[in-house]
């Protein structure tokens, strides 16, 4: 991927310190054991949190998360699917990591500090309710910056400690807190550092970008998980031929629509299990599975245990 050289137009005072830039063969990433959350699929990754010294990326990459960045000092430059953007310090910045992205420059202050990254699985993010335009912006290739009061570095450090503890319940609490943070941002506002592709091209028509079609299909799927969902029904939401809609969905999401629907239904079922007040049969029905046997088959394949075993392990039913 070609690295764009972005002119510096900042009006900050004093003048910005020299920035470390990517050169050919420079700054090779060092593998870390806690990067297993990237997983082998580009569609959905595993939940993870890292705290590390900021570093340049030798090339762009993609993975199946909503990525959340925090710098304790300075700033860094990204190339986000060929578009340049600067990430500030002490603000939470979030984007869909399914879009090719690369860190290409770091200020000296950034290099002297820390970077905290949260990797939220895409399907978990899409299951979060009432995010509205926030979801559309990120899924459309935009980058958002939450308000300064959204979170503090001590909260991020606590989240990291909870994650590194290996305690599944502590990690689940972190996920709930992240969801609450995004819901608050959707209500109180946020800054758009990089607009979605559809806005970048200067039009609001649905034909501006294939991502707009896919975002509409994703929304319809998530809002109607408990109902029967056929390719024809989903394609009809955006007025496309079913075969074209299926191919477009797979191209953008890196997963087939059928597998995506199953993953989202499993995420909903797991959430309902933890509430503890519904029967397994009702959970299967409300999650959109057509039979208990189908539900058990998919659930065991995804999580390695039955729904009842998971409920017993988590809430001791």
C-alpha positions in Angstrom: 0.0 0.0 0.0 1.4 3.4 -0.9 2.1 5.6 2.1 0.7 9.1 1.6 2.8 12.0 2.8 0.3 14.4 4.4 1.2 18.1 4.7 1.3 19.3 8.3 -1.3 22.1 8.6 -1.6 22.2 12.4 -1.6 25.5 14.2 -0.4 24.1 17.5 2.2 26.1 19.5 5.0 25.5 19.9 6.0 24.0 16.5 5.5 20.2 16.4 8.5 18.1 17.3 10.1 16.0 14.6 8.0 13.0 13.7 9.2 9.4 13.1 8.2 8.2 9.6 8.0 4.9 7.9 10.9 4.2 5.5 11.4 1.0 3.5 12.5 -1.8 5.7 12.1 0.3 8.9 10.2 -0.5 12.1 9.3 -4.1 11.8 6.6 -5.1 14.1 7.6 -7.5 16.9 5.1 -10.4 17.5 3.4 -10.3 20.9 1.7 -13.2 22.6 -1.3 -11.1 23.4 -2.1 -10.6 19.7 -4.0 -13.8 19.5 -7.2 -11.8 19.6 -6.6 -10.9 15.9 -7.7 -14.5 15.1 -7.4 -16.0 11.6 -10.6 -14.5 10.2 -10.7 -10.9 9.1 -14.5 -10.7 9.8 -14.5 -11.3 13.6 -11.7 -11.1 16.0 -11.4 -11.9 19.7 -11.8 -9.3 22.5 -8.5 -7.9 23.7 -6.7 -4.9 25.3 -3.1 -3.9 24.9 -0.9 -1.2 26.6 2.4 -0.6 24.8 4.9 1.9 23.5 3.5 3.3 20.2 5.1 2.0 17.1 5.0 2.5 13.4 3.4 -0.2 11.2 5.4 -1.5 8.2 2.2 -2.1 6.2 -1.5 -1.6 6.4 -3.6 -4.4 7.9 -7.2 -5.3 8.6 -8.9 -7.3 11.4 -12.4 -8.1 12.7 -12.8 -5.4 15.4 -13.9 -2.0 16.3 -10.5 -0.7 17.3 -10.3 1.9 20.1 -7.0 3.9 20.5 -5.8 6.1 23.3 -2.5 8.0 23.4 -1.1 9.3 26.7 0.8 12.0 24.9 1.6 13.5 21.5 -0.2 12.4 18.4 0.1 9.9 15.6 -0.8 9.8 11.9 -2.8 7.1 10.3 -3.4 6.3 6.7 -6.9 4.9 6.7 -7.7 3.3 3.4 -5.5 5.9 1.6 -6.9 8.8 3.6 -4.7 10.6 6.2 -5.9 11.4 9.7 -4.2 12.5 12.9 -5.1 10.8 16.2 -4.8 13.2 19.2 -3.8 12.3 22.8 -6.1 11.8 25.8 -9.1 11.3 23.6 -10.7 7.9 22.7 -10.6 7.3 19.0 -12.6 4.5 17.4 -12.9 3.0 13.9 -13.8 -0.2 12.1 -10.6 -2.1 11.7 -11.9 -4.0 8.6 -10.8 -0.9 6.7 -7.0 -1.1 5.9 -5.2 1.1 8.3 -1.5 1.9 9.1 0.3 4.1 11.6 2.8 6.1 9.5 4.1 8.9 11.9 4.5 9.4 15.6 5.4 12.6 17.4 8.3 12.5 20.0 5.7 13.0 22.8 3.8 10.0 21.6 6.9 7.8 21.5 7.7 8.9 25.1 4.2 7.8 26.3 1.9 4.8 26.0 -0.8 3.7 23.6 -3.8 1.7 24.8 -5.8 -0.2 22.3 -9.1 -2.0 22.9 -10.1 -4.6 20.3 -13.9 -5.0 20.4 -15.2 -7.9 18.2 -17.2 -6.5 15.4 -20.2 -8.7 16.1 -20.3 -7.6 19.8 -20.3 -4.0 18.7 -23.1 -4.5 16.2 -25.1 -6.1 18.9 -25.0 -2.9 21.0 -28.4 -1.2 20.9 -29.3 2.4 20.1 -26.0 3.6 18.6 -27.6 4.9 15.4 -25.4 7.3 13.4 -22.3 6.2 15.4 -22.5 2.7 13.9 -23.2 4.0 10.4 -20.2 6.4 10.6 -17.7 3.7 11.7 -19.1 1.0 9.4 -18.9 3.5 6.6 -15.2 3.9 7.1 -15.2 6.9 9.3 -13.2 7.6 12.5 -14.8 9.0 15.6 -13.3 10.8 18.6 -15.3 10.6 21.8 -15.7 13.7 24.0 -12.9 14.4 26.6 -15.2 13.3 29.5 -16.1 9.9 27.9 -13.4 8.0 29.7 -10.1 8.6 31.6 -6.8 6.8 31.4 -7.3 5.2 34.8 -10.4 3.5 33.6 -8.6 2.2 30.6 -5.8 0.9 32.8 -8.5 -0.9 35.0 -10.0 -2.4 31.8 -6.5 -3.6 30.8 -6.0 -5.2 34.3 -9.4 -6.8 34.2 -8.6 -8.3 30.8 -5.2 -9.5 31.7 -6.6 -11.1 34.9 -8.0 -14.0 32.8 -11.3 -13.7 34.8 -14.2 -14.1 32.3 -16.6 -12.2 34.5 -14.3 -9.2 34.9 -13.8 -9.2 31.1 -17.6 -9.3 30.6 -18.0 -6.3 32.9 -15.5 -4.4 30.8 -17.5 -5.1 27.7 -20.6 -3.9 29.3 -18.9 -0.7 30.4 -17.6 -0.1 26.8 -21.1 -0.6 25.5 -22.4 2.0 28.0 -19.7 4.4 27.0 -20.7 4.1 23.3 -24.3 4.5 24.1 -23.6 7.7 26.0 -21.5 9.0 23.1 -24.4 8.3 20.7 -26.6 10.5 22.9 -24.3 13.3 24.0 -22.2 13.6 20.8 -18.8 12.9 19.5 -16.3 14.4 17.0 -15.9 12.9 13.5 -12.1 12.9 12.7 -12.7 11.2 9.3 -16.1 11.1 7.6 -17.6 7.9 6.3 -16.8 7.1 2.6 -20.3 8.0 1.5 -19.9 11.5 2.9 -16.3 11.7 1.7 -17.6 11.5 -1.9 -20.0 14.3 -1.3 -23.3 12.6 -1.7 -26.0 11.0 0.4 -27.4 8.7 -2.3 -27.3 5.0 -1.7 -25.2 4.5 -4.8 -22.3 6.5 -3.4 -20.6 3.4 -1.9 -21.2 -0.3 -1.6 -20.7 0.1 2.1 -23.9 2.0 2.4 -25.8 -0.9 1.1 -24.1 -3.2 3.5 -24.6 -1.0 6.5 -28.4 -0.9 5.7 -28.4 -4.7 5.4 -26.5 -5.1 8.7 -29.0 -2.8 10.4 -32.0 -4.8 9.1 -30.4 -8.1 10.2 -29.6 -6.9 13.7 -33.0 -5.3 14.2 -34.9 -8.5 12.9 -32.8 -11.3 14.3 -35.8 -13.0 15.9 -37.6 -13.1 12.5 -36.9 -15.4 9.6 -34.3 -13.8 7.4 -33.9 -14.7 3.7 -31.4 -13.3 1.3 -34.3 -11.9 -0.8 -35.8 -10.1 2.3 -32.4 -8.5 3.2 -31.6 -7.6 -0.4 -35.1 -6.0 -0.8 -34.2 -3.5 2.0 -31.7 -1.9 -0.3 -33.4 -2.8 -3.6 -30.7 -5.1 -4.9 -30.8 -8.5 -6.6 -30.3 -11.2 -3.9 -27.2 -12.7 -5.6 -25.6 -9.3 -6.0 -26.5 -8.4 -2.4 -24.9 -11.6 -1.1 -21.7 -11.1 -3.0 -21.5 -7.4 -2.0 -22.1 -8.4 1.7 -19.3 -11.0 1.6 -16.9 -8.6 -0.1 -17.4 -5.8 2.4 -17.8 -7.9 5.6 -15.4 -10.7 4.7 -18.0 -13.3 5.8 -21.1 -14.7 4.2 -24.5 -13.3 5.1 -25.6 -16.6 6.4 -22.6 -17.0 8.8 -23.0 -13.4 9.9 -26.7 -13.9 10.8 -25.7 -17.0 12.8 -23.0 -15.2 14.6 -25.3 -12.3 15.6 -27.9 -14.7 16.8 -25.4 -16.5 19.0 -24.2 -13.2 20.4 -27.9 -12.4 21.3 -28.4 -15.8 22.8 -25.3 -15.6 24.9 -26.5 -12.2 26.2 -29.9 -13.6 27.1 -28.4 -16.5 28.9 -26.6 -14.2 31.3 -29.8 -12.5 32.2 -30.9 -15.8 33.6 -34.7 -15.3 33.5 -35.6 -17.0 30.2 -35.8 -20.7 29.4 -33.3 -22.1 26.9 -36.2 -22.7 24.5 -37.3 -19.1 24.7 -33.7 -17.9 24.3 -33.4 -20.0 21.1 -36.7 -18.5 19.8 -35.9 -14.9 20.6 -32.5 -15.3 19.0 -34.1 -16.4 15.7 -33.2 -20.1 15.7 -35.9 -22.3 14.2 -35.4 -25.3 16.6 -33.7 -26.2 19.8 -31.6 -28.8 18.0 -30.3 -26.2 15.6 -29.6 -23.8 18.4 -27.6 -26.4 20.4 -25.7 -27.4 17.3 -24.6 -23.9 16.5 -24.0 -22.9 20.1 -21.8 -25.9 20.9 -19.8 -25.4 17.7 -19.2 -21.7 18.6 -18.5 -22.0 22.3 -17.5 -25.6 22.9 -20.3 -26.1 25.6 -24.1 -26.2 25.6 -26.2 -23.2 26.5 -27.2 -24.7 29.8 -23.5 -25.5 30.7 -22.6 -21.9 30.0 -25.4 -20.6 32.2 -24.4 -22.9 35.0 -20.7 -21.8 34.7 -21.5 -18.1 34.7 -24.5 -17.6 37.1 -24.5 -21.0 38.9 -28.1 -21.9 37.9 
